[in-house]
């Protein structure tokens, strides 16, 4: 005789969920094991990098550093952080990331809101133009010529404008806007709001999770970006921290090889292995500091933009 375990209980009249079944318990155990393995695999490389950045060069070269620092040494941190150019580059990175993220959020939001209107004439053409750029681009040299001819070199706009809209983020935000009730906008229009008023006073307050998610995507992308600045910036005082650290790694590698395997005589250049670890840690720290404050919006923002119904 089959028994319905999901029916209402005699005492409460509520429906019992599937968590009382053996299959669901097995699923939870397997899910916990899989997620634990994923967390360990994800954290292991970063913990190893932190340990290497705090270890003596001799232990790193011999391969004895794993999860725990050996021969505790912060000379590489001191060498990098005592350089005024480092802090100038960090300031540039903050400025570039803030400006580029703001521009990207504004343009992506406006474009996605327009594409979410099914009654818009030429909507399919606009969607096609956006999707086309996911697979085809003008190429490196034409882009360089374009940015140079527009007078954008050696400015924040060389970083912000060419990469202002991510098509993936655009499509996710478009799907989210399409899931909002049309009746809300119709009621606002009846009350006298125009298109911009509806977007600013009705749509955006309901899209905090989505906006926070897009902010995280764009901020991380611009913070970690180095090639655009490497290509369009000619002055060292305009380099972001990623380019500064890239040059530092290259310099440490050259110095180590020049020393013939005996190490550099300078305290500024410890070794390629130590400098690489320090650069990774210093670059990731700001993102790790910001992420916990945005993480609570992340899952809900992605799910809202991915599921319509």
Secondary structure as UniProt FT lines:
FT   TURN            5..6
FT   TURN            10..12
FT   HELIX           18..20
FT   HELIX           22..53
FT   HELIX           57..61
FT   TURN            62..63
FT   HELIX           75..81
FT   HELIX           84..115
FT   TURN            118..119
FT   TURN            121..122
FT   HELIX           123..135
FT   HELIX           140..149
FT   TURN            150..151
FT   TURN            153..154
FT   HELIX           157..160
FT   TURN            161..163
FT   HELIX           167..179
FT   HELIX           182..190
FT   TURN            191..192
FT   HELIX           195..198
FT   HELIX           199..203
FT   HELIX           204..207
FT   HELIX           208..224
FT   HELIX           227..232
FT   HELIX           236..238
FT   HELIX           241..258
FT   TURN            259..261
FT   HELIX           272..306
//
